[in-house]
Every structure is written in C-alpha cells, then in structure tokens.
Amino acid sequence: MNRADLADFLRRARARLGPSDVGLTAGARRRTPGLRREEVAQLAGMSVDYYTRLEQSRGPRPSRQMLTALARALRLTEDERDHLFHLTGEQPPRREATSTHVRPGLLLVLDRLHDTPAMVVTDCGEVLAQNALSRALSGDVLARPPRGRNMIRRFFLDPAVQELFPPEDRPERAREQVAGLRAVASARPTDPEPAALVAELRAASEEFAHLWDEHHVAVRRASTKRFRHPAIGVLELDCEVLVNSDHNQQLVIHTARPGTESYERLQLLRVVGLQDLTPTGNPTGHPELLAEQKD
C-alpha cells in the first residue's frame, strides 16, 4: 500500500470538489477551496478521524467496500477509481457489462435533487446510490449487505418490503418487476447476472415463478406508484426513469404533483423522515463501514 500517494490523491480529489458538486450547502465562508474532510467522511459513511488518518499517510489499509464508498464520495471516474484501488494494493472491480460504478455526471444530477426522492439503479435492480429523501422514503438500501441491495430480490424475498406498498397495489408492482427483468434477460441472453437472478427467484418465490411463466415483458418506463411510510402515511408519486447512454444504469425519480395531499406529505417527509429512519449514533447509515473503523 502506497500511503503517501494515496494521501496525496485523496487531498487533490477533495480539493477539486465544492459543496454544490455533491449536494451540500456551502455554509460559512471557506478559507481554502474544496470539500472539508468531515464532508468527505459524511458522504463516504466513515468517521472523520478515519478519513483524516488516510490523508495523513497513517491510516490502515481500507477495505474494498471502503474504497468503493470513497470513490463515490469523491465523484471519481472509473479510471480514477481503479487508481485508488491500485494505490492500496487492491485489484479494481472488474468492468462488466453492467457497471456498479456510478458515473460522476449521474451523481451530480442526483446531488441536485434536494426535494424529491431519487436513486441510481442498474437495469437488474441493484441500487447504486440514493439521495437523502429516497433513504427517508424507503430506507437506506446501501447500508444493507450486498445481497440486500437488489430491489427485485427484496421485493419477492424480503417481507419488510411488503410494508412499503398498499396491499392492493402489490400484484401490479410484482408484474412490473418481473416484466422488466424479463426484458433485461432477453436483451442480454449471454450475461450471467440476469439469468442467475431469474433462477434464484424462480426457485425461492412461487409468486415470481408464476408471473415469470406468464411471459409478460415491459421495459421500465414512467408510472405512478403509491408508497406507505410509517410516520407520513400513503404517498402517490409519479415515477420517471432516465436511462444513461449505455442503458445499464437508471436514474429513478419520484415526484408528487403540487397541490395534492401527497405533495404536502412529501414536504413533511423532508423534515421528519430522516429523523425516524436514521440509526442512533450513525447518521450516515453505514453500519458496516463504521464497524470496520473500530477494528
């Protein structure tokens, strides 16, 4: 591990970003350009002390999960992310057809969506990034173990997800999930990722297996959905899906129509939602990262 070069790279990457680049408010006047260390730590879900030690060439070797969180916090390109991994003696993640590295431009758009829930997902349903209001609406998906970050798997295998939607809406939501996955599997017949997910869900969920055999297919597009929040109630939201040029990552945005009860509830969620869902003592919602820092 090259601690000196790692420290230099982190400092320079931090210096080139401003608060507005990552969805933060500037606050008081800054003596130096760039993000503060505590802001990077907040974005990456780690303690300020841990990040400070990395910039001072005296930190322990970060785990792969920590490196991925840093790459996203600092809005690194794929080449820069690979360089970050190499500096710590780690092999970079393999660049597959469906990349799990969110492009800086897409993160920039996500950071600017302060008043509406939004997230970046792969076409196979893997959640890659969420803004604060998305976490308030449906929980911090990235705080879960890797297998718990796929929306389609969670929909059919995680009983807690059933609480997110009114019971009468679940059949339609289930058909949408299966039809969308079939479209992806059909478009990428040699890709093992969608095929493996289909095989897993057919074996584990009778509901999924039944819907899969019906052979419905539909590319994910705009729709209207209802969500149940334990403190706010039911919100009816319009869902827009923006696809990147490679069609393997999607920016999913949920909005409420002005003047409706759902609009008022969404404004209320901005105020109280994160207070209800943030674990005590861990405002970032990354328990795995914080546990690593204590080792």
N, C-alpha and C positions, 0 to 999 in steps of 0.2 A: 504494500500500500504506500503510495507516494503522498504523504501527509502535506508536504509543503505545496506541491502543485494543486492538490485538492483544495487546500485553504485559499490559494490564490484564485482558482477557478470559481469557487463559491462567492468570494468577495466581488469579483468582477461581474458575475451574473447578477448578484444582488444590486450592484450599483447602477446597472442599466435599466432597472425597472422602477417605475414610480407607483405610488398607491393606486392611482386611477387605472393603471395597467392590470391590476389584479383585483379590482372591485372594492378597494378600501378607500376611506376618506383620508384626505391629506392631513387634516388636523392642524396643529400648530406649525409655525414656520420651521423649516428644516435647515440645519447648518450644512449638511452635505447631501448630495444627490443620491437617489436610490432608495430602496426599502430599508427599514431598520431591521436589525437582527430578530427582534421579537415578532415582527410582522412575518418574516420568512418562517420562523418557528411555528407561528399560528397557522399559516397556510399549509405547512407540512405535517401538522399534528404532532409536534415534538416539543420538548421543553426548551426554553431559551438557553439554559446552561449547556444542554447537549449541543445545540447548534453553534453556540459561541466557541465551544471547545474544538469543533470541526474547523472553524475559521481561524483558530489559533494554532493549528497543527498539533493538537494534543488530544484529539478525540479518538475513541475506539473505532474499529472498522465498522461502518454502517452495514446493516443487513440489506438484502435486495429489496425488501419492502420499504425500508427507509430511503434507499436511493431512488426508488420509483416515486415516493412522496416528494422528495426534494426536486426531482426533475419536473414534476407538475407544478410545484410551488414556484419555481424559478422560470417557468414557461420555456423550458429547453426544447430545442428541436430534437429530432431523433438522433442526428449526428452528435449533438451536444450531450444528449442522454447517454449514448454509447461511450463517449469520452469520460463522463462522470463514472460510469461503471468500471472502465479500464483503470482509472486513477486509484480505485480501491482494490484492484486485483480481481475484480469480478467479470465474468463473461456477460456482455449485454444481452437483454432478451432477444430471442430470435424474431426477426421481422417476418411475420406471417401475413397471409392474405388479409386477415382481419387483425389490424394492429390494435394493441391496447394502449398505445401512446397517443394521448390527445394532442392534436396539433395546437401550437400556440395561438394561431388565429381563431380557432374554435373556442379555446379557453377565454380569449379576450372578449368574444361575444357573450359567453356565459357570465363573465365577471360583471358585465354592464347591465345584466338583467336583475335589478335590485327588487322589483316589486311584483315578480311573478315566478312561480316555481319552474325550474328548468334543469335539465341534466343532459349529459352526453352518454349515449349507449351505443354498443355495436349492433349490427343487424341481427346478431344471435341473442341479443338481450342482456349482454354484460354491461353493467353500469360502470362508467369510467370516471365520471365527475358529476358533482351536484352543486348547485348554489344553496345558500342558507335557507331559502324559502322551500326548496324541494326537500331538504332534510326535515324541515318543520312539518311538511305535509305528510310525508310517507316514511320518515326515519332516515338515519344516516346509514345508507347501504354500504359505503366504503369502510365503515367500522366493523363490518362483518368479516368472517373468514372468506377466502376467495370463492369457495363454492356457494356461499350465500349471497353473492352479488349479481347473480343472473336473475332477471325479472321473470323469465318464463319458468325456470326451475322453481323459483319461490312461489309463483302463482299456483302451481299444481302440487307442490310438496310441502309448503310451509303453511300450517294452519293459521298463523298470525296474519298472513296476507289477506285471508278471507275477511278480516275485520276492516280492511281498507275500502271495501266496496259494499254498497247496499246488496243484500242477498238476492233481490230480484234482478240485479244487473249482472250477476256473476256469469250466467250462461252466455250472454253476448260477449262479455270480456274474454271468456275462455275460448270461444270460437275465433275471436280476433287473434289471440295469442297463437293458436295452432295454425290458422291460415297464414299468418305472417311467417312463422317458422317454416312451413312447407314451401313458401315462395323462395326463401333463402336456400333451403336444402336443394330445391330444384335448380336454382341458378348456379349453385356451386356443388355439383354432384361428386367431384373428386376431393372436396375439402372434408377432412375427418371431423371438424368441430361440430357443424350442424348435424351430421349423421350420428355422432356419439350422443348428442343431446337428445335427439329423437329416440334413439334406442333406450337410453336411460329412462326417459319419461314414459315410453310405452310399457316398460317393464314395471315401473313404480306407481303409475297412476291409471286407474281404469277410465277415469274421465278423459284424460289425454288420449289414451288408446282408442276409445270410442270416437272421439272427434277426429283423430288422425285418419281413421278408416273411412270417415265420410268424405275425405279428399277435397275439402274446401281450400281455396288458395286466394290470398289477397295481400298485395303489398301494403305495408303500413302507411297510412295517409292521415289527413286531418279527420278528427272525430270529436264528439262531445262525451265527456265522462263525468261520473259522479264519484266523489271521494267522501269517506266518513272519517272525521277527525274526532278523537275522544273529548277534546275540550271545545271545539268550534262547532261541530255538527257536520251536516252534509253540504258539500260544495259542488256545484255543477260548473265544470270548467271545459273550455274549448281547448283541444289538444292539436297543436301544429307540429309537424315533423319536417325538419330541414335536413337534407342529406348532403354530405360532402361530395367532392368530385369523384372519389373512388367508390362511393355508395356503401362503404363499410362502417361508417360512423354517422350517427344521427343526433342532431340537437332537438330534443323534445321540450316543447314549451307549453305550459298550461296557463291560460288566461281566463279571467272572469269578465263578463260583459258589464260595463258601467251601468249603475242604476239598479242592479239586481241585488238580491239578498246574498248571493254567493260572492259578489264583489265586496260587499261590506265585511263578510266573514273572512275573505282573503286579506283585507287590510288589518283585521283584528289578528289574524294568524301571524302577520309580520311582527306584531308586538309581543304576543304571548306564546307563540308556537315553540320557539327555540327554548324558552324557559321551561316548558313542560317536557321536552324531549331530550335535553342535554343532560348526560350523566353528571352527577355531583362530583365536583373536583376534576372534571375532564372536559373543559369547554370545547375542545376540538373534536371530541367523539372518536378518537383513535386509540382504543384501549390497548391494541397490540403494540403500537409504536411506543406508548408510554411504558408498557411493561418492559420493552427492550431496553429503554434508557436506564432502568433500575438495576439491570444485570451487571 
